[in-house]
Amino acid sequence: MNALSEQILSELRHLLREMSDGGSVGPSVYDTARTLQFQGNITGRQDAYAWLIAQQQADGGWGSADFPLFRHTPTWAALLALQRADPLFGAANAVQAATQFLWRQSDPYAHAVPEDAPIGVELILPQLCGEAASLLGGVAFPRHPALLPLQQACLVKLGGGGDVAERPSVAALLGSLGDVADLRMPG
């Protein structure tokens, strides 16, 4: 192996050791939450809800604190999924902690979109915020305004404009966009 490869591997090993989870990959909070949200009935899904609640961090958010830009999406998704799980043990406390987490966090998309923002965030976060606005009784959360022009540009590229909720085919793709392509427009 050449010196550059050795250096890259050494740095990668160091980064993985420094991560709180050692770089492990497991089930997705976002995917689990969205599935639970759209399945509707909580009967027979208590284990999945319990797993989701167990993934919540001490600060009330979901996702690794090592990657702050990647925490908003799973937190919004989990909050939405747990809205209907109130009768389950821990769900109400998890929703309250998530709400407080979202209030405390500064909006990383208030004025601009960081270069290291997650792929597809410009489509996913505005959609989640729109869903939350109707479920949380008008509670005003940051709406990530810098994402909105990018969302519209991406929707135009995908074959339309306007409200994503009006196009189920686009809404169905939101969860998989990160695996497909980075649609962010150069700015």
C-alpha positions, -999 to +999 in steps of 0.1 A: +000+000+000+013+035-008+019+063+017-013+082+007-035+051+012-019+045+046-025+081+056-061+080+045-068+047+064-050+061+095-072+092+095-103+072+089-096+049+118-089+079+140-122+095+130-141+063+136-126+060+171-136+096+179-172+090+169-195+083+198-210+052+180-177+040+164-192+046+130-217+018+133-246+015+108-280+003+119-317+008+113-327+042+102-347+064+127-361+084+097-373+053+078-387+037+109-405+069+120-420+075+085-432+039+082-448+041+116-464+074+108-480+061+076-490+028+090-515+045+112-525+018+138-501+014+167-515-020+176-489-047+169-461-021+164-453-013+200-418-028+197-410-005+168-423+025+187-403+014+217-372+011+195-378+046+181-382+061+216-350+043+228-330+060+200-338+095+213-307+112+226-306+128+261-310+163+246-344+153+231-333+149+194-325+119+173-294+112+154-257+115+163-246+148+180-214+142+160-234+153+129-257+182+139-270+189+104-282+153+102-303+156+133-332+177+122-347+152+097-349+122+121-361+144+149-390+158+129-398+124+115-398+108+150-419+137+164-445+132+137-446+094+142-449+096+180-478+122+178-503+093+175-485+070+199-494+089+230-509+059+248-476+041+246-453+044+276-427+071+270-443+085+238-456+117+254-423+124+271-404+117+239-427+142+220-422+168+247-384+164+247-383+165+209-404+197+208-380+213+233-350+201+213-363+217+181-370+250+200-335+251+215-316+243+183-306+272+161-319+268+126-289+258+104-310+267+073-323+301+085-301+321+061-282+297+039-277+260+032-244+247+045-222+229+020-223+197+041-261+196+044-276+162+039-286+152+004-323+158-002-328+180+029-343+208+008-372+185-001-375+165+031-374+191+059-399+215+044-423+186+039-419+174+075-423+210+088-455+213+068-469+181+082-459+192+117-476+225+114-510+208+109-504+183+137-490+205+164-519+229+165-502+259+149-471+257+171-445+278+152-412+261+146-384+273+125-393+266+089-358+265+075-364+294+050-332+289+031-344+255+019-376+268+003-361+282-029-340+250-033-372+230-027-390+248-055-361+245-079-359+208-072-396+203-077-394+221-110-366+198-120-387+168-110-415+180-133-437+204-114-439+232-089-461+241-061-470+221-030-452+187-028-482+173-009-502+177-041-480+152-059-479+119-041-453+105-065-428+131-054-437+128-018-432+090-020-397+096-033-386+119-005-373+092+017-351+077-010-336+108-026-305+105-005-298+073-022-304+086-057-287+119-063-279+153-049-305+176-064-293+207-047-289+235-072-254+252-074-255+286-058 
